[in-house]
Amino acid sequence: MSCESWVERLLNCQFPLLKDELALDEAQEILCSHRPNKLYKYRQADIYGFSIIEKGELWLARADTVNDEYDCFYAYDAEKILDSHEEKFRRMYPDVSDEEIRQRRQFTRGKIEHDLNELREYFRKSFALCSLSEQVDIPKMWQEYSGNHSGFCIEFNLQNVQPELWKMLLPIFYTDEKVDISEFIVGTYKKYETINASFMRRAALTKSLKWKYEQEWRMIYLSEPNKQGVPLRGIPISCVYLGYEASQDTSDHVESICRRKNIPLKKIQIM
């Protein structure tokens, strides 16, 4: 039997399928005992990266604009949902023929797939995200997000942030099992009042195991679908780490900003 991780337990307490399985006090206890004091943002040496240090401002990007096409992606089993429709229809019309059921399933399948695929796109456009990492020394992050060590990594101090920010910040659960909303959809048809509406947020907090090296905590903001993202301030920068391949121009520019902002600056050693 696999051992349930604390992140999985957190999601099960805070975002269960059923309302009577909500355990928000336990979720808060789990979160408080695992909150990091610092998180890190890897950035390239470009205008957007420099702007984070200059303004102390993070950008929460709409989920459908991030680098993982399966971010905030959920799965569903159309047959399971169709079974629920058929069960209800047979109760209402006991004498219905198998042929009529077959035709009805075929028609309903297309509608279900269309509606749930549209819902998925709306869902991905409704969340603004910002990814932060637990560690400053992740080689693959330096390679992929900091211009192959030519950029920098910004350290954010979380020890004195406002409680409202903690409501937005949660860890990622890594698994190769996609969040399946079939039971959620069936439940809304049968007993809507028992279903926990926040269950679908699990899709915004679940990623493939191939991304596990990122050690991600994610800031999530429910946004308007027509916005590309939202800016966020309020987390102080406590240090900036220069990549060991940073150019002299990059080093000089970052040093100038940090000096004006009174932010410590360090250089990462070769890993």
C-alpha positions in Angstrom: 0.0 0.0 0.0 1.4 3.4 -1.0 2.0 5.9 1.7 0.0 9.1 1.3 2.2 12.2 1.1 1.5 15.3 3.1 0.7 17.1 -0.1 -1.8 14.5 -1.2 -3.4 14.5 2.3 -3.6 18.3 2.2 -5.6 18.1 -1.1 -7.8 15.4 0.2 -8.7 17.5 3.2 -9.1 20.8 1.4 -10.4 19.7 -2.0 -12.4 16.5 -1.6 -15.1 15.4 -3.9 -17.8 15.4 -1.2 -18.7 18.3 1.2 -18.8 16.0 4.2 -15.2 15.0 3.6 -14.0 18.5 4.0 -11.4 18.8 6.8 -10.3 22.4 6.6 -8.8 22.6 10.1 -6.7 19.6 9.4 -5.7 21.1 6.0 -4.6 24.3 7.8 -2.5 22.3 10.3 -0.8 20.4 7.5 -0.1 23.6 5.6 1.2 25.5 8.6 3.6 22.6 9.5 5.1 22.5 6.0 5.1 26.2 4.9 8.6 27.2 3.7 10.2 30.4 5.0 11.5 31.2 1.5 10.6 30.5 -2.1 12.5 31.2 -5.3 11.8 32.5 -8.8 14.2 31.6 -11.6 14.4 34.2 -14.3 16.2 35.1 -17.5 18.2 38.3 -17.7 15.5 40.2 -19.6 13.2 43.1 -19.1 10.7 40.9 -17.3 13.2 39.4 -15.0 14.8 42.8 -14.1 11.3 44.2 -13.5 10.5 41.7 -10.8 13.5 42.9 -8.8 12.8 46.5 -9.6 9.1 46.5 -8.7 9.0 43.7 -6.2 6.1 42.4 -8.3 5.2 38.9 -9.5 3.1 38.2 -12.5 0.4 35.6 -12.3 -0.1 34.3 -15.8 -3.3 32.8 -17.1 -3.1 29.0 -17.0 -3.5 28.5 -20.8 -0.4 30.6 -21.4 2.1 28.6 -19.4 4.7 26.2 -20.8 2.8 23.0 -19.9 -0.1 22.4 -22.2 -1.6 20.1 -19.6 -1.5 22.6 -16.8 -4.9 22.8 -15.0 -5.9 19.9 -17.2 -8.5 17.4 -16.0 -9.7 14.1 -17.4 -13.1 12.5 -17.6 -14.7 9.1 -18.5 -17.5 9.8 -20.9 -18.8 6.3 -20.6 -19.2 6.6 -16.8 -21.1 9.8 -17.2 -23.3 8.2 -19.9 -24.0 5.3 -17.6 -25.4 7.7 -15.1 -27.6 9.4 -17.8 -28.8 6.0 -18.9 -29.6 4.8 -15.4 -31.7 7.9 -14.8 -33.4 7.7 -18.2 -34.4 4.0 -17.6 -35.9 4.8 -14.2 -38.0 7.5 -15.9 -39.0 5.3 -18.9 -38.8 1.6 -17.9 -40.1 0.4 -21.3 -37.5 2.2 -23.3 -35.9 0.0 -26.0 -32.2 -0.8 -26.1 -32.0 0.7 -29.6 -33.4 4.0 -28.3 -30.9 3.9 -25.5 -28.0 3.3 -27.9 -29.1 6.3 -30.1 -29.5 8.4 -27.0 -26.1 7.5 -25.7 -24.5 8.4 -29.1 -26.2 11.8 -29.2 -25.4 12.5 -25.5 -21.8 11.5 -25.8 -21.1 14.2 -28.3 -22.8 16.8 -26.2 -20.9 15.7 -23.0 -17.5 15.8 -24.8 -18.3 19.2 -26.3 -19.5 20.7 -23.1 -16.6 19.3 -20.9 -13.9 20.3 -23.4 -15.4 23.8 -23.5 -15.5 23.9 -19.7 -11.8 22.8 -19.6 -10.8 25.7 -21.7 -12.8 28.1 -19.6 -11.3 26.6 -16.5 -7.8 27.1 -17.8 -8.5 30.7 -18.7 -10.1 31.4 -15.2 -6.9 30.8 -13.2 -3.9 33.1 -13.0 -0.8 31.2 -11.7 2.7 32.0 -10.5 5.2 29.2 -9.9 7.9 29.4 -7.2 10.4 26.8 -6.2 11.5 25.5 -2.8 15.3 25.6 -3.6 17.8 28.0 -5.2 20.2 25.3 -6.3 18.1 23.2 -8.8 20.4 22.8 -11.9 17.6 22.0 -14.3 15.7 25.1 -13.2 18.8 27.3 -13.8 19.2 25.7 -17.2 15.5 26.0 -18.3 14.3 29.1 -16.6 17.4 31.2 -16.1 19.0 31.1 -19.5 21.3 28.2 -18.9 22.8 29.9 -15.8 23.1 33.3 -17.4 20.1 34.8 -15.5 19.3 34.9 -11.8 17.1 33.5 -9.1 15.1 35.8 -6.8 14.6 34.8 -3.2 11.2 35.8 -1.6 10.9 35.9 2.2 7.6 34.5 3.3 8.0 34.9 7.1 6.0 38.1 7.5 3.6 38.1 4.5 -0.1 38.9 4.9 -2.4 35.9 5.7 -4.3 36.6 2.5 -1.3 35.7 0.5 -1.1 32.3 2.2 -4.6 31.5 1.0 -3.3 31.8 -2.5 -0.1 29.7 -2.1 -0.2 25.9 -2.1 2.2 23.1 -3.0 2.0 21.1 -6.2 1.1 17.4 -6.0 3.1 15.4 -8.5 1.5 12.3 -10.0 1.0 10.7 -13.4 -2.7 10.2 -12.6 -4.7 13.1 -14.1 -7.5 14.6 -12.0 -10.7 12.8 -13.1 -13.9 14.8 -12.8 -16.3 12.0 -13.9 -17.6 11.4 -10.3 -17.8 15.2 -9.8 -20.0 15.5 -12.9 -22.2 12.5 -12.1 -22.5 13.8 -8.5 -23.8 17.2 -9.7 -26.5 15.4 -11.7 -27.6 13.2 -8.8 -27.0 15.0 -5.5 -25.6 18.5 -6.2 -25.9 19.6 -2.6 -23.4 16.9 -1.5 -20.7 17.8 -4.0 -17.8 20.1 -3.0 -17.5 22.7 -5.8 -13.8 23.4 -5.0 -12.9 19.8 -6.0 -12.0 20.9 -9.5 -9.2 23.1 -8.1 -7.2 20.0 -7.7 -6.5 20.2 -11.4 -4.7 23.5 -10.8 -2.5 21.8 -8.1 -1.6 18.5 -9.8 1.2 18.1 -12.3 3.0 15.2 -14.0 5.9 13.5 -12.2 8.2 14.7 -15.0 8.0 18.2 -13.4 8.8 17.0 -9.9 12.3 18.5 -10.0 10.7 22.0 -9.9 9.7 21.5 -6.3 6.9 23.9 -7.0 4.6 26.0 -4.8 1.9 27.7 -6.8 0.2 31.0 -6.3 -3.3 30.7 -7.6 -5.8 33.6 -8.3 -9.3 33.2 -9.6 -9.2 35.7 -12.5 -11.4 37.0 -15.3 -11.0 34.8 -18.4 -10.4 37.8 -20.7 -7.3 38.9 -18.7 -3.8 37.6 -19.6 -2.8 37.6 -15.9 -2.6 39.8 -12.8 0.3 41.5 -11.0 0.9 40.8 -7.3 3.0 42.6 -4.7 3.5 42.0 -1.0 6.2 39.3 -0.8 9.6 41.0 0.1 12.7 40.0 -1.9 15.4 38.9 0.5 18.2 38.1 -1.9 19.1 37.8 -5.6 21.4 35.0 -6.8 23.3 35.6 -10.1 23.9 32.6 -12.3 27.6 31.6 -12.8 27.3 32.3 -16.5 25.8 35.8 -16.1 27.4 38.4 -18.3 29.1 41.5 -17.0 26.3 43.6 -18.3 23.7 41.5 -16.4 25.8 41.5 -13.3 26.2 45.3 -13.4 22.5 45.9 -14.0 21.3 43.5 -11.3 23.9 44.9 -8.8 22.6 48.4 -9.6 19.0 47.5 -8.9 19.9 45.6 -5.8 22.0 48.4 -4.4 19.1 50.9 -4.9 16.6 48.5 -3.3 18.9 47.4 -0.5 18.7 43.7 -1.6 21.6 41.4 -0.9 23.2 40.0 -4.0 25.1 36.7 -4.3 26.6 34.7 -7.1 25.9 31.0 -7.5 28.9 28.8 -7.7 29.4 26.2 -10.5 27.2 23.2 -9.8 
